[in-house]
Amino acid sequence: MKNTNRPVRVEDVARVAGVSPITVSRALSYPEKVKEETRKKVADAVAKTGYVVNSFASSLRSGRSPIVAVFAPDVRNPHLANVLLGCTEVLENNGYQLLAARVGDSADEQRRVIASMTPFRPAAMLFTDLLKRDLDRNIVAAYGIPVVEMWDQRTDPIDMLVTMWEADAGRTMGRHFVERGYTRIAYAGLLAERGRLRLQGFEAALREAGRDCQVVLGLSQGWEPDVGAEAFDEIIDRLPDCDAILFGSDILAAGGLSAARRRGMSIPRDIAVAGFGDIPMAPHLDPPLTSLAVSSLEMGRQAGQMLLRRLGGRDAGERIV
């Protein structure tokens, strides 16, 4: 009995077209090398059988992979979606596909996930806020393919880097708080890596104006409104006369706004609240949230263009953007 559940194979197409399987493969992979009459036979047979070209298998045979492997530590970060969108806009129009993988915090897990991409023979790799250890960086460099790191703060990328300098971003927010006249100031957010540098810039701007950040509240994660609400309550308990809080993300700040309303506090009359990232919901909160815009979509496009130039055998231009 004929098995109608198995996938259609090249041999099935060849039988319907009346040609050899090798001719089918050649017609699909290198149509310019096959006579027009044969191409038409193969095309008609593909339509009749419903054959789907396995581009991944073809890439493994040819050694030319269409895959750009993307590694990210936290898929909840809304800026990651914009980075992937911007990168996709550039790469998919040029025959490349993004394949994303979530990577945990442990070094062993990061190496395991990176190694799991090896069978796909990616044409390039993109990392978002990862590769902190020299060993991991050396492992990735040994692949010998184009690599873009994103949001990293070091100035010695493996290959290419697209980022924003967190200390400068924090300094910008600090100057804004000073210009608005706030004096009893608090900060709540992640304090590891980029968050720590952002806080340093924020505090530096305050010190330049003779002020300080009177409460610094380190959080374990930054993408849950409830965490922001709890942080707001703790800050008010520790600094009852606080007049301004900078949160490490807009989502945390949204939770802070909710906690303020629950306490009957008016924003910004009783206390000012600011976030970071300018996500789409920020201007639609009540009141609209003060935030610092991060051009994550453009960052993704820049990363895609740099990779595309390298994949095309051209110079990527500036290594750090």
N, C-alpha and C positions, 0 to 999 in steps of 0.2 A: 504493500500500500504506500502511496506517495505521502511523504511527510510535508504537509502544507504549513507547518509551524516553523520550520527552520528558515533562517535568513536566505535571501536570494544570493547566489554566489556568481562569481565571474564565469564559471563553467556553464551556468544556466543561461546567462546572456549570450555566451558564445554559441550555444546550441541553437537558440532562437535566431541569432543573426547569421548562422551558417559560416562562422569563422572560428579561428583558434582562440583559446583564452589569452594567449600572448597578444594577439591582434586587438582584442578588447581592451586589455590593459594599456597598450600603446595608444589606441584611439582616445581613451579617457585621459591619459596622462600627457601625451604629446600629440594632440590632434593634427598639428601642422606636418607631422611625419607620415600621415595616413591619407590615402586617396579619399576624395570627397564621397564617392559611392560607398566605400567601406565605413566611413564616419556615419553616413546616414543609416546604414544597416544597424550599426551598433547603437546609435541614438534611438532608433525605433525599438530595438530589442530591450534597451534599458527602460523605455516607457512602458512596454508590454509587461515586463517582469517586475517592475517596481524596484529595480536594483538601486541601492544607495551606495555611493562611493565612500569608502572608508578612508578619509583623508589622513587620519591619524596613522593607520597602517602604512599608507603610501609614504608618509613623512619618515617613518622609521626605516623603510627600505631605501629611501633616497638620501637620508641623512639631513634633510631640510625640514625642520619642525616649524609648524605655524603657531606654536604655543609660547606665550609669555607667562611664566609662573609668577604669581603674586602672593606674597606672604604678609599676613597682618596679625597683630596680637589681640585685637579687640574689634569684633565685627559690629559692636554697638555704636562705635564712633561714627556719627553722621557724616563727618568729613571724608571718611574712607569711601563712602558711596560716591561722593563727588569726584574723588581722585580716580576711582575706577571708571566713572562715566567719561571724564575728560581723556583718560588714557585710551579707553575703548574707541572714542570718536576718531582718534588718530590712527590707531593700529588696525582696527577691524576693517577700515576702508582700504587697507593695504595688505589684506590677506592673513592677518595675525589674530589669534584668539587669546583672551585672557583666561587663565585657569587659577582660581584663588584658593588659598588654603589658610585656615586659622592656625596660628602657632601660639602655644602656651608660654609661660614665663620661664620654665626650667630649661637649662642648656641642653639636657638630654632630649627633651621633647622637640626643641627647635631643630636639633641635628637630625632627629628621626623624620620629622615632617619634610625638611629640605631634601633628605636622602630619598624620601618616597617619590619625589618628583623626577628623580634620575631616569627611570624607565621611559618617561615621556620625552626625554631629550629636549628640554625647553630651549628655544632660540635665545631667550633672555630671561632675566629675573628682575623683579621689583620688590623691594622690602620697605615696609612702613614702620619706622621706629623700632627696628630690630638690630641684630648683629652688634651687640655691645662688646662681645668677647673677641679677643684677637684670634683665638683658635677658630671660631666660627667664621670670622672674616677670611682667614687663610683658606679654609675649606671652600668657601664660595668663590674666592678668587681663582682657585685651582680649576674651576670649571672652564675658564677661558672664554666665557660668553659675556655679552654686554650686561651690566648690572646698574640699576638705579636705586639709590637709597633715598627715602623720603622722610622729612621731619627730623632727621638726625642732626645733632648740633656739632659734631666734630668736623674739622676742616680737611680731613685726609680720607675722602671716600675711597672705597675699593675701586670704583670706576667713575660713577657720576652721582651727583647729589642735587635734589630739588628740596628746598626747605624754607622755613622762616626762622629768623633768629629770635628765640623765645625771650631772651633777656631784653631785647629791644621792644618786643611786644609788651612785656610787663612794664617797662619804663614808660611807654606811651600811656598806659592806663594809669600809672602813678601820677604822671603830669596832669592828666585829666581830673583826677580826684583833687589834686592841689588847686587847679584852676577853679574848681567848683566850690572851694572853700571848706572841704571836709577836714576834720581834725581828729576824730575818734574813729579810727579805721581798723577794719578786720579783713582777713583773707581766709577763704576756705576752698581747698582743692587738693589734688594729688601733689605730693612733694617729691616724687621720684623723678630723676632725669629732667625732662622738659619742664615739668611743673615747678621743680626746684629753681631752675634758671629763670623762669618767668617771675617767680616770687622775688628772686634776687634783684631783677630789674625794677620791679614794682617798689620794693623797699628802698632801692637806691634813689629813685625819683622822689620819694617822700623825704628821705634824709636831706637831699639837696635843698628842700624847702623848710628844713627844720622840724619835720614831723616824723612819726614812725607808725608802723603797723602794730597796734597794741595787742591784737589777738591773731595768731596764726594757727589755723585748725587743719591738720593734715587728715585727709580722707583716704579710704582704701579703694574707692572707685568713684568715677565722675559722670556716670550716665544714667542715674536714677533720680527723679525729682524728689522722692521721699528722703534720699540721703541729703539733698540740699535743704529740705525743710527741717530735718533734724539738726543739721549744722547751724541753720539760722537760730533755732531755739537755744542751742548751746552757746552761741556767741552772745546772744542777748542776756543769758544767765550770767556769763562771765564778764560782760561789758554792757551793763544796762543802758548807758548813755551813748552807745555806738551810733554814729550818724551815717556810716557808709560801709558796705561790704562788697568786696570783689570776690566773685566765685570763679572757680577754674573752668567752668563750662556754662553755656546757656541753660542746659537742662538742670544743672544744680541751682542756678539762679532762679529758674521758674519755680522750683520747689521752695526757694527762699521767699519769693513773692507770695506764694500760697500761705506760708507760715506767718508772714507779716499780716496778711488779711485776717487770718484766724485770730491773731492777737489784737485786731482792731487798729493796727498801725497803718498810716497813710504813706504811700510811696509817691514822690520822694520827700514829702513834708516832714514825716517823722524819721525816716531812714531811707538812704539811697541804696539801691541794689544794682550791681552791674555783673555781666557775664563775659563770656569769651567765646568767639567763633562766629557769631552772627548767623545762626542757623535760621531756616525759613520761618520758624514759629516766633522768633524774637520780636519782630515788629507788630505781631498780632496779639501779644500778651497785654494785660491791662494792669498798669500802663505799659506802653511799648518798652522793651528792655534795652537799656544801654549796653552795647557790646562792641567788641573789636572784630572787624570783618577779617576772615581768613579766606584767601582766594584758592580754596582747595580744588575747585573745578579747573582753574587755570594751571594750578600746580600739576594736575593730572595730564593736562594737554602738553605742558612743557616736558614732562617725563616721557610721554608717548613720542613726541617729536625727537627727543634726544635718542631714544632707543631706535626709532625708525632710521635715523641717519646712520647710526652705528650698524644696524642690521643691513643697511644698503651699502656698507663698505665705505661710508663717508665719515669725516671727522664730526664728532658730536658738538663741536664748538666749545663753549664754556663748560668745564667739568662741574662747576658749582653754580646753580641758579637760585 
